[in-house]
Amino acid sequence: MDRIPPPATARLTPERRLAGLILIALALRIVFATSLGLGMDEAYTVATSRDVVLSAFDHPPLSWWLATLGHRLFGESDLALRLPFILLSALTNVLVFLLGRRLYGAEAGFWASFALCCAPVLGVIDASWILPDAPLLPALLGGALALAHVFFDTDSSRAPLWWLLAAVCSGLAMLSKYHGVFLPAGAFLFMILSPRHRFWLKTPWPWLAGLLALAMFSPVLIWNAQHDWASFVFQGGRTGDPRLNLKAPFILIGMQSLFLMPWILFPCAFLLFRALRRGPAPEKDFLLACLAVGPILMFSLPAFWSASRVLPHWAAPGYLLLLPLLGREIAELFERGIGWIRGAVAGAGGLIAVLIVLLAGLAHLRLPALSGARYPLLETLDWTDFSREFVARDLAREGEFIGAYRWFEAGKIDAVLGGRFPVLALSDDPRGFGATRDPQEFLGRDAVIVGRYLTLEQAYQVYEDHFDSIEPLPPIAITANGATAFELKLFKGRNFHDPAPEFTLGIQPPRPAPSPRRRGEGGG
C-alpha cells in the first residue's frame, strides 16, 4: 500500500488548524446565509417569535428565543436573523473537537470537526439557518463531553461539577428539540450496560442531574399543560397510522446519505454497529454508541411502518455524536500513511465548499432558464414583492389584518413585513400562530386574505362563515430573476366574526362540511 509523507499541516497543531477551519467555515456559512432568503420554517419561526414565548407549538422554545434575540439586537435582514445560529455553529465545531480530543486525541478531534463541516445538514444547513438543531448540536456535544469527563477522568473529585455541566447541557438540548431527551437516556443506558460505571446509579449525582435537566425543561411542560399538550400531540402523530412500507427505508437511507454525504453516513453507521457489537469493553466507543443509537434508530426504523414520510435530517444528531469515532479513524489513516486519505479529505472539503459557492451563485444568476417558476430555489425566495406591493397599493386600507390561508404563508408574509402589520393564519392548521395570535382581538375588522393556491371558490368555502362577504382583489406576483414565479391570490373579507376553534389552536377538531352557498352572495 502506498505511503505518503506527513502532510504539511502536521507542522501546525490541531488547535491552530481548528481555528483556521472555523474561520473558513464561518465565511462560507455567511456566504450561504446571505445568498438565500428565509425558508418556510425559518420565516415561520421568525414570525412566531416576535413576542417572547414560554414554549412553541412545533418544538421547544430555544430557537424561538434565539430568533427573538436576533431581530431585537441585529435587525430584520436575513443575515441578522440568522447570526445567532451561525455563531453557535462555531461553538459546535469547538465542542466536537474537544470531545474527540478528550476521547481519542487532538488529531481525532480535528478530523471530527472537519467531518462536521463536510456534512451538508450538520455543517451547512443546521449551521446557517434558523432551525432548532442549531442550539441542539452544541448542547448534545457539551453534554457528551461532560459525561466523558465523568466516566473517564482518573481524578473523580471534579465529577460533581461535570455532572452539573451534563445536566445543564441536557436541559439546553431538551429546550432546543425533543431529540435532547436522548442525551440523558443514552447516559443511563451506558451506566446500566457498563459494569465498571454502574456504581454511579447508586450515587445521587445522575439523579440530581436528571432533576436539574427536567427543571430546565419545565417551560415546555408548563406551556403544553396550558395548551392541551398540543406540541406533544403534534410531534407524536407525525408518523401517521402504521402501515408496512418496504420501499421507504431505502429511500430514507438514500436521502440521509445526501444530507450527510455517503463517506460520512456509512462509515459512521459501521462504527456504530461495531461499537454496539463489541459491547462495553471499549468504553469510549460504547459511550458514543449509547448516546447516538437512540436518535438514529428512533428516526430511521419507523420508515418501515410509517404512513407519513420520515424526514432524513431527523437522525442527524445521532450521527453527530459518532463523528469523534470517524475522526479517530481518519487520524489513524494519516498516521499509517495511507496514500489515498489526503486526496479523500481534500475532495470532501472541496466539494462542500464548491456546493456552497454554486448555490450562492445560483441565487444571483439571472439566466432566463432559471427564472420565474423554473427558479430552482423557489422556497427560499423572500416575498419582497409582497411588501413592496402592500405599500404601493396601500393595502392597509383594505383590511386591518392579514389572514393567510396556510401557516407557512403567514410566516413568509410576516417575515417580509418585519412584524409591522398583524398577520394571522386563518387555517385549520395554524401551527404556532394559533397559540400566539388570538383572532378574537380582530373581531369586527376587515381582513386581506392571502393564499398562494387559494381560489375564489375555496375562499367562499373556507371563510364564508367568518366574514360578511368575500371580495377578490388583484393578485400579487412573486418574481424570481425578473419573471413571475407564482401569484398570491388576494381577497377582502369584510367584518371578521365567529372565528373557528381551529384558528386558535394547532390541534384540529373535525370540521363540518361547508354550507352550500352560491358564488356572489354577500357581495362577492
MIMARKE-241982 format. One record per residue (C-alpha): residue in three letters; x negated, y, z. Coordinates in steps of 0.02 Angstrom, whole numbers, plus 50000, padded with zeros to 5 digits. Layout:
N
ALAXYZ
...
//
This chain:
524
MET500005000050000
ASP499325017149953
ARG498705027750095
ILE498625046550098
PRO497515058350196
PRO498325067650341
PRO499435081750274
ALA498845099650282
THR500245102850406
ALA499295091950530
ARG498185106950563
LEU499715115650636
THR500505109850797
PRO502275102850783
GLU502885117850883
ARG502175130150756
ARG502885120250612
LEU504565120350701
ALA504515139350713
GLY504195140750526
LEU505555128050488
ILE506825137550592
LEU506415154150508
ILE506595146450334
ALA508205137650384
LEU508935153550458
ALA508525163250299
LEU509385150050191
ARG510885149350307
ILE511075168250298
VAL510985167450107
PHE512325153950111
ALA513415163450234
THR513335179850137
SER513685171949968
LEU515315163150006
GLY516915170350077
LEU517785163250229
GLY518515145950204
MET520305142350254
ASP519855135450425
GLU518655149750457
ALA519905163350413
TYR521215154650519
THR520035153950668
VAL519605172450649
ALA521435177150636
THR521985167250789
SER520505173150892
ARG520915191750888
ASP521565190251066
VAL520565180251193
VAL521505163951221
LEU521365150951359
SER521275137251228
ALA521815134251049
PHE523065123150960
ASP521865113750848
HIS520315112050957
PRO519615117651125
PRO519275136351129
LEU517385139151124
SER517285142650936
TRP518785154450955
TRP517865163651094
LEU516325164950985
ALA517365171650841
THR518105184650958
LEU516345189451010
GLY515805190450827
HIS517115202650767
ARG517075213250926
LEU515185215150931
PHE514655214250748
GLY516165218950643
GLU517295211050513
SER516065206550374
ASP515875188150335
LEU514075188150396
ALA514525197450557
LEU515905184950596
ARG514755170250562
LEU513235177350650
PRO513515169350823
PHE513695152450739
ILE512115154850634
LEU511125159650788
LEU511745144050877
SER511025133650734
ALA509265139050784
LEU509615132750960
THR510205116250886
ASN508545114550793
VAL507565118150951
LEU508555105751056
VAL508415091350933
PHE506525094550932
LEU506455094651122
LEU507475078651133
GLY506375069851005
ARG504795076151091
ARG505395070351262
LEU505795052851198
TYR504515049351061
GLY503265063651049
ALA503135080650965
GLU502935073750788
ALA504545064050806
GLY505395079650871
PHE504835089950723
TRP505425077250594
ALA507085075450685
SER507305094250668
PHE506775093350485
ALA508055079550453
LEU509395090250535
CYS509025104350412
CYS509155092150266
ALA510885085650314
PRO512155096850224
VAL513535095350354
LEU512395097250506
GLY511065108950441
VAL512065120050323
ILE513955119650346
ASP514015117550535
ALA512535129450547
SER513285143450441
TRP515175143250455
ILE516445147150591
LEU516775129450649
PRO516955120650818
ASP515445109750776
ALA514255124750789
PRO514345125550980
LEU514675106750994
LEU513005101350919
PRO511825110751038
ALA512915105751186
LEU512775087351139
LEU510895088651116
GLY510655098351278
GLY511635085151372
ALA510645071051291
LEU509015079851336
ALA509565081851517
LEU510045063451526
ALA508365058551452
HIS507525067751595
VAL508665059651723
PHE508345042051662
PHE506535042651606
ASP505605055551712
THR504405047551835
ASP504715061451961
SER506525059352020
SER506505074452134
ARG507235085551998
ALA508565073051946
PRO509985082852031
LEU509555098151927
TRP509555087651768
TRP511235080251817
LEU511875098051839
LEU511255102951666
ALA512025087151592
ALA513685092051673
VAL513615109751604
CYS513195103451430
SER514595090551440
GLY515805104251489
LEU515235115351346
ALA515355100751224
MET517145097151279
LEU517565115651267
SER516925115251088
LYS517795099851019
TYR518615084351088
HIS517085074851024
GLY516225081451181
VAL517015067651286
PHE515835055151205
LEU514345062851295
PRO514865057851472
ALA515655041951404
GLY514005037151321
ALA513035040751480
PHE514225029951580
LEU514065015851451
PHE512175016751463
MET512195015751653
ILE513385001051651
LEU512354991051525
SER510594995751580
PRO510134985751737
ARG508724997551784
HIS509855012751784
ARG511435005251855
PHE510965011352029
TRP511425029051977
LEU513255024051987
LYS513025021452174
THR512415039352195
PRO513535054752197
TRP512655063552053
PRO513525056351899
TRP515205058051984
LEU514885076052036
ALA514275079651859
GLY515885072351791
LEU516945083051905
LEU515985098751856
ALA516195094851671
LEU518055091851699
ALA518195108451791
MET517405117351643
PHE518645108551529
SER520115114251636
PRO520625129051524
VAL521075116351390
LEU522115106251512
ILE522995121651580
TRP523405128151405
ASN524055111251350
ALA525115109451506
GLN525895126351464
HIS526205121351282
ASP526915103751297
TRP525195095751267
ALA525285102051088
SER523435100551049
PHE523305082651112
VAL524875077651018
PHE524225085650858
GLN522505077650867
GLY523195060850922
GLY524345059950772
ARG523075064350637
THR522765046150587
GLY524595043750545
ASP525535027250554
PRO524465011250548
ARG524295003650376
LEU522964991650312
ASN521835000750190
LEU520334991050124
LYS519785004249999
ALA519725019250115
PRO518195013650217
PHE517115012750061
ILE517715029850006
LEU517335036350180
ILE515565029350177
GLY515275037150008
MET515885054050070
GLN514855052650230
SER513305049250126
LEU513635065350030
PHE513925075350188
LEU512365068450273
MET511355062550121
PRO511055043950095
TRP509245044650156
ILE509885050950324
LEU511535041350342
PHE510945023750300
PRO509295023850398
CYS510225030950549
ALA511575017650534
PHE510225004250527
LEU509315011450678
LEU510955011950775
PHE511314993750733
ARG509554988550780
ALA509594997850946
LEU511264990150993
ARG510684972650941
ARG509104973951045
GLY510074979651196
PRO509434989751345
ALA507624983851338
PRO507024998151226
GLU507865010251345
LYS507615026351250
ASP508315019151089
PHE509755011651184
LEU510195028251268
LEU510345036851099
ALA511355022251032
CYS512575023151179
LEU512805041851154
ALA513035040150965
VAL514085024550946
GLY515705032051011
PRO515985045750882
ILE515305035050739
LEU516475020450772
MET517955030950828
PHE517925041350669
SER517445027650547
LEU518405011750593
PRO520145019950586
ALA519915021450398
PHE520385002950390
TRP522135006150457
SER522475024750449
ALA523865030750336
SER523035047950337
ARG521325052150271
VAL519885050750395
LEU518765065550359
PRO516915061750329
HIS516205075150444
TRP517105068650598
ALA515745055750633
ALA514295067750601
PRO513985072350785
GLY513605053950818
TYR512295053550682
LEU511555069650753
LEU511085060150912
LEU510155047150808
LEU509015059850724
PRO507625057850855
LEU507555039350807
LEU507425044150625
GLY506105057150668
ARG505075043950755
GLU505155032650601
ILE504605046850487
ALA503175051550604
GLU502595033450607
LEU502595032750417
PHE501495048250412
GLU500355040950545
ARG500165024950445
GLY499775035050289
ILE501185027950183
GLY500965035450011
TRP502745039949965
ILE503295048150126
ARG502585065450089
GLY503495066349923
ALA505095059750001
VAL505195072950137
ALA504675086750016
GLY506025081049895
ALA507355080450032
GLY506915097850095
GLY506755104949921
LEU508415097649866
ILE509405105450007
ALA508565122349979
VAL508945121449793
LEU510755116749826
ILE510975131749942
VAL510205143649815
LEU511255136149674
LEU512865138049774
ALA512395155849818
GLY512015159549636
LEU513615151149579
ALA514615162849690
HIS513875177949600
LEU513825171549421
ARG515085180049307
LEU515255166849174
PRO516925165449081
ALA516855146549104
LEU516785149049293
SER518105162449312
GLY519915162549363
ALA520675145749405
ARG519075137249345
TYR518035145449481
PRO517285130549574
LEU517275138649747
LEU519085144149745
GLU519495140949928
THR518025151749985
LEU518685167149897
ASP519055181650013
TRP520765188249965
THR520135206149949
ASP521345208749804
PHE522755207049929
SER522075220250047
ARG521735231949901
GLU523495229849830
PHE524265230850004
VAL523565248350022
ALA523815253749841
ARG525645248449838
ASP525945254250018
LEU526745237550060
ALA526865242950241
ARG528435252350186
GLU529235236050129
GLY529065227350296
GLU528385229350471
PHE527505212550471
ILE526915199150350
GLY527685181850357
ALA526565168950273
TYR527275152850204
ARG525795142350266
TRP524615143750415
PHE523045144550305
GLU523825158350200
ALA524185168050359
GLY522355165750408
LYS521695171850240
ILE522835187050242
ASP522485191850422
ALA520605189850398
VAL520555201050246
LEU521655214150329
GLY520495214050480
GLY521935212350603
ARG522605229550555
PHE524365223250514
PRO525395209750602
VAL525355192750515
LEU526455177950566
ALA526515160350498
LEU528375158050463
SER528145139550433
ASP528645122850507
ASP526775120450537
PRO526125137050605
ARG524655129150700
GLY523855141950815
PHE524935156150752
GLY526405147650836
ALA525565149851005
THR524775167150981
ARG526075176750880
ASP527825177550953
PRO529155180150817
GLN530365186450949
GLU529375202650954
PHE529835206150771
LEU531715203550779
GLY532675216350680
ARG531185221050571
ASP530915218750386
ALA529525207350326
VAL528435204850173
ILE528475186050144
VAL526945178950056
GLY526625161749983
ARG525435155349852
TYR526655142049790
LEU528245149449859
THR529615150649727
LEU531175161349744
GLU532225145649765
GLN531095139349905
ALA531105156449988
TYR533015155649997
GLN533005137850062
VAL531705141150197
TYR532135158750254
GLU533985161750215
ASP534495158450395
HIS533175170250464
PHE533435186050359
ASP534955195450298
SER534275194950121
ILE532765189250020
GLU532195200249876
PRO530745196649757
LEU529295208949748
PRO527935209749614
PRO526605196449649
ILE524775199849687
ALA523435191649580
ILE521915184749669
THR520455185549548
ALA518825176249530
ASN517475183749419
GLY518715196149347
ALA520055183649297
THR521635178349389
ALA521355162649492
PHE523135161849561
GLU524555173049612
LEU525255176249784
LYS527145177249772
LEU527925191349874
PHE529685193549940
LYS530515206150053
GLY531515199050197
ARG532745211250274
ASN533165211050460
PHE532235196350535
HIS533335186550656
ASP533615169250727
PRO531805163350719
ALA531675144550702
PRO530945135050852
GLU529555127950744
PHE528915145550705
THR528335147050885
LEU527515130350919
GLY526435118850816
ILE527475103450857
GLN528875102450733
PRO530605095750777
PRO531585087750634
ARG532255101550526
PRO534055100850465
ALA534325101850279
PRO534555119950223
SER536355125150199
PRO536855127150016
ARG536805144949955
ARG536935152549784
ARG535445162449723
GLY535855180749731
GLU536835180449893
GLY536265192750023
GLY535535204849896
GLY534285192749818
//
